[in-house]
Amino acid sequence: MNPLEEVRCRTVPDLAATSLPLLKVCGMTTPDDVELLAGAGADLAGLWYGIPGGHADLRAGEVTALAQEARGTRRLRPVLVTFLSDVNALREVLDASGIGWLQLHAYQPPSVVRAIREVVAPEVVIVKVLHVRGGECLERPLIPSYERAGTDVFLLDAVTEDGRVGSTGRRIPEPQALGLVDRLTIPFLLAGGITADNRGEYASLVEHPRFIGVDVDTAARDHRGVFRPSLIRQITRGWRTARYDEENT
């Protein structure tokens, strides 16, 4: 079974009938955001929790309410995005919200992945971010350990020179990304400076057998930081994501 079949049929059974690639949009904070993202073509929506100082950080009750709203669209799958390593805190919010996707966006070690997989939520889809700075993946030596611990999907994202993580708008050049993903045995998402117009810069990466989609934040917002349906639709067209293919076939 190839990695895409695995992510559809084993790891993420609710994607069994879904085309790829997927579009994940990060940072929704209101019911209006839920409706907008679902209508504009997003497949996955990031809910920030435990990201101190983050522009879209939410309280636990807000996460639960928005996750329920997202599931109610029958289109949008909520993803808990967190810097937390506290397994008990993550257990509480996952149990309360019923969220099925968890994105570990900081430098949580493989032991945290293992604890989540074995103790907290064996069925949750665990997405672990791999941080790339100056052409080097900071977690490169740990990739096999993350895979053995139970990671389902990696997300490639760029880190700034001063160490800023997440929503940096920095791109990972395709040669660097290809050099990294060839080491992986599980599917991956690409983040970092994704725009509606730069799919051509990643032509080989898009054809990679483990590529399953892209993750955006800034590109989905206008100059005021507000989500715009037109911008999201442009990304779905530019990257020919799942919803674009569904609606244009």
C-alpha positions as CSV (number, residue, x, y, z in Angstrom):
1,M,0.0,0.0,0.0
2,N,1.5,3.4,-1.0
3,P,1.5,6.3,1.5
4,L,-1.5,8.1,0.0
5,E,-3.5,4.9,0.3
6,E,-2.4,4.6,3.9
7,V,-3.4,8.2,4.8
8,R,-6.8,7.6,3.2
9,C,-7.6,4.1,4.3
10,R,-5.7,3.5,7.6
11,T,-4.5,6.7,9.2
12,V,-7.4,9.0,8.1
13,P,-10.3,6.8,7.0
14,D,-12.6,9.8,6.6
15,L,-10.4,10.9,3.7
16,A,-11.1,7.6,1.8
17,A,-13.3,9.3,-0.8
18,T,-11.4,12.6,-0.9
19,S,-9.2,13.8,-3.7
20,L,-5.8,15.1,-2.9
21,P,-4.0,17.5,-2.4
22,L,-5.7,19.0,0.6
23,L,-5.8,22.7,1.6
24,K,-5.3,23.5,5.3
25,V,-6.0,27.1,6.4
26,C,-4.7,28.1,9.8
27,G,-5.9,30.4,12.5
28,M,-9.7,30.5,12.5
29,T,-11.2,32.2,15.6
30,T,-14.9,32.8,15.0
31,P,-18.0,31.0,13.6
32,D,-17.9,33.4,10.7
33,D,-14.4,32.1,9.9
34,V,-15.7,28.5,9.9
35,E,-18.5,29.4,7.4
36,L,-16.1,31.3,5.2
37,L,-13.4,28.7,5.1
38,A,-15.9,25.9,4.4
39,G,-17.5,27.9,1.6
40,A,-14.2,29.0,0.0
41,G,-12.7,25.6,-0.4
42,A,-10.6,24.7,2.7
43,D,-10.4,21.0,3.7
44,L,-8.7,21.4,7.1
45,A,-8.9,24.4,9.5
46,G,-6.3,25.1,12.2
47,L,-7.4,26.0,15.7
48,W,-4.6,27.5,17.7
49,Y,-4.4,26.4,21.3
50,G,-1.4,26.8,23.6
51,I,0.4,29.2,21.4
52,P,1.4,32.1,23.7
53,G,1.2,35.4,21.9
54,G,-0.2,33.9,18.8
55,H,-2.6,36.1,16.9
56,A,-5.2,33.4,16.8
57,D,-4.7,31.6,20.1
58,L,-7.9,30.3,21.6
59,R,-9.2,29.2,25.0
60,A,-10.2,25.6,25.5
61,G,-14.0,26.4,25.4
62,E,-13.5,28.3,22.1
63,V,-11.7,25.4,20.6
64,T,-14.5,23.0,21.5
65,A,-17.2,25.3,20.1
66,L,-15.4,26.0,16.8
67,A,-14.6,22.4,16.3
68,Q,-18.3,21.5,16.6
69,E,-19.1,24.3,14.1
70,A,-16.5,23.0,11.7
71,R,-17.8,19.5,11.8
72,G,-21.3,20.8,11.3
73,T,-20.3,22.1,7.8
74,R,-19.6,18.5,6.7
75,R,-16.8,20.0,4.7
76,L,-14.2,21.3,7.2
77,R,-12.1,19.1,9.5
78,P,-10.7,21.0,12.5
79,V,-7.0,20.6,13.4
80,L,-5.7,21.4,16.9
81,V,-2.5,23.3,16.4
82,T,-0.3,23.7,19.5
83,F,3.1,24.4,21.0
84,L,2.2,22.4,24.1
85,S,4.1,19.3,25.3
86,D,1.8,18.7,28.3
87,V,0.2,15.4,27.5
88,N,-2.5,15.8,30.2
89,A,-3.5,19.3,28.9
90,L,-3.7,17.9,25.4
91,R,-5.8,15.0,26.6
92,E,-8.3,17.4,28.1
93,V,-8.8,19.6,25.1
94,L,-8.9,16.6,22.7
95,D,-11.5,14.8,24.8
96,A,-13.6,17.9,25.2
97,S,-13.5,19.0,21.6
98,G,-13.6,15.6,19.8
99,I,-11.0,16.9,17.4
100,G,-9.4,14.1,15.3
101,W,-6.3,15.9,14.0
102,L,-3.5,17.2,16.2
103,Q,-0.6,19.3,14.9
104,L,2.5,19.6,17.1
105,H,4.0,22.8,15.8
106,A,6.9,23.3,18.2
107,Y,9.8,21.1,19.2
108,Q,7.9,18.4,21.1
109,P,10.1,15.3,21.3
110,P,9.2,11.8,20.0
111,S,8.3,10.8,23.5
112,V,5.3,13.2,23.5
113,V,4.1,11.8,20.2
114,R,4.4,8.3,21.6
115,A,2.4,9.3,24.8
116,I,-0.3,10.8,22.7
117,R,-0.5,7.8,20.4
118,E,-0.5,5.2,23.2
119,V,-2.3,6.9,26.0
120,V,-4.2,10.1,25.1
121,A,-5.8,9.4,21.7
122,P,-4.7,6.3,19.8
123,E,-7.0,7.2,16.9
124,V,-6.0,10.9,16.5
125,V,-4.1,11.9,13.3
126,I,-0.8,13.3,14.6
127,V,0.9,15.9,12.4
128,K,4.5,16.8,13.5
129,V,6.1,19.9,12.1
130,L,9.6,19.7,10.7
131,H,11.3,23.1,11.0
132,V,13.7,24.2,8.2
133,R,16.2,27.0,8.9
134,G,18.9,28.0,6.5
135,G,18.3,24.9,4.4
136,E,18.7,22.5,7.3
137,C,15.9,20.6,9.0
138,L,16.4,21.0,12.8
139,E,14.7,17.7,13.5
140,R,16.5,15.7,10.8
141,P,18.2,13.3,13.2
142,L,14.9,12.6,14.9
143,I,12.8,11.8,11.9
144,P,13.0,8.0,12.3
145,S,12.1,8.3,16.0
146,Y,9.1,10.5,15.2
147,E,7.9,7.9,12.7
148,R,8.3,5.0,15.1
149,A,6.6,7.0,17.9
150,G,3.4,7.2,15.8
151,T,3.5,10.3,13.7
152,D,1.1,10.1,10.8
153,V,1.9,13.2,8.7
154,F,4.8,15.6,8.7
155,L,4.4,19.3,7.9
156,L,7.4,21.1,6.4
157,D,7.7,24.7,7.6
158,A,10.3,27.4,7.5
159,V,11.9,29.0,10.6
160,T,13.3,32.6,10.5
161,E,16.9,33.3,11.3
162,D,15.9,34.5,14.8
163,G,14.0,31.3,15.5
164,R,10.4,32.5,14.9
165,V,8.1,29.5,14.3
166,G,4.8,29.4,12.4
167,S,3.2,31.9,10.0
168,T,6.5,33.2,8.9
169,G,5.7,33.5,5.2
170,R,9.2,32.1,4.5
171,R,9.5,29.6,1.6
172,I,11.5,26.4,1.6
173,P,13.2,26.1,-1.8
174,E,12.1,23.0,-3.6
175,P,15.6,21.4,-3.7
176,Q,15.8,21.6,0.1
177,A,12.3,20.2,0.5
178,L,13.0,17.3,-1.9
179,G,16.2,16.5,0.0
180,L,14.2,16.2,3.1
181,V,11.0,14.4,2.0
182,D,13.0,11.6,0.3
183,R,14.0,10.6,3.9
184,L,10.4,10.3,5.0
185,T,8.3,7.1,4.9
186,I,5.0,8.9,5.8
187,P,2.9,11.6,4.0
188,F,3.7,15.3,4.3
189,L,2.1,18.7,3.9
190,L,4.0,21.8,2.7
191,A,3.9,25.2,4.4
192,G,5.9,28.4,4.3
193,G,5.2,31.1,1.8
194,I,2.6,29.2,-0.1
195,T,0.7,31.5,-2.5
196,A,-1.9,31.0,-5.3
197,D,0.8,31.5,-7.9
198,N,3.8,29.4,-6.8
199,R,2.8,25.8,-7.4
200,G,5.1,25.8,-10.4
201,E,8.1,26.4,-8.1
202,Y,7.2,23.0,-6.5
203,A,6.4,21.0,-9.6
204,S,8.5,18.0,-8.6
205,L,7.4,18.1,-4.9
206,V,3.7,18.1,-5.9
207,E,4.4,14.9,-7.9
208,H,6.1,13.2,-4.9
209,P,4.2,10.1,-3.8
210,R,4.0,11.3,-0.2
211,F,2.7,14.8,-0.9
212,I,-0.8,15.3,0.4
213,G,-1.4,19.1,0.5
214,V,-0.5,22.6,1.6
215,D,-0.9,24.7,4.7
216,V,-1.5,28.5,4.5
217,D,-2.2,31.4,6.8
218,T,-1.0,34.7,5.6
219,A,-1.9,34.0,1.9
220,A,-5.5,33.5,2.9
221,R,-5.8,37.0,4.5
222,D,-5.9,40.5,3.2
223,H,-3.6,43.3,4.4
224,R,-5.6,43.7,7.6
225,G,-5.2,40.1,8.4
226,V,-8.8,39.2,7.6
227,F,-9.7,35.9,5.8
228,R,-10.9,36.6,2.2
229,P,-12.8,33.9,0.3
230,S,-11.4,35.2,-3.0
231,L,-7.9,34.6,-1.8
232,I,-8.6,31.1,-0.6
233,R,-10.3,30.2,-3.9
234,Q,-7.3,31.5,-5.8
235,I,-5.1,29.1,-3.8
236,T,-7.5,26.2,-4.5
237,R,-7.3,27.0,-8.2
238,G,-3.5,27.6,-8.2
239,W,-2.8,24.3,-6.4
240,R,-5.7,22.3,-7.8
241,T,-6.7,21.2,-4.3
242,A,-9.4,18.6,-3.5
243,R,-12.3,21.0,-3.4
244,Y,-11.3,22.7,-6.6
245,D,-11.2,19.4,-8.4
246,E,-14.6,18.3,-6.9
247,E,-16.2,21.5,-8.1
248,N,-14.7,21.6,-11.6
249,T,-15.1,18.1,-12.8
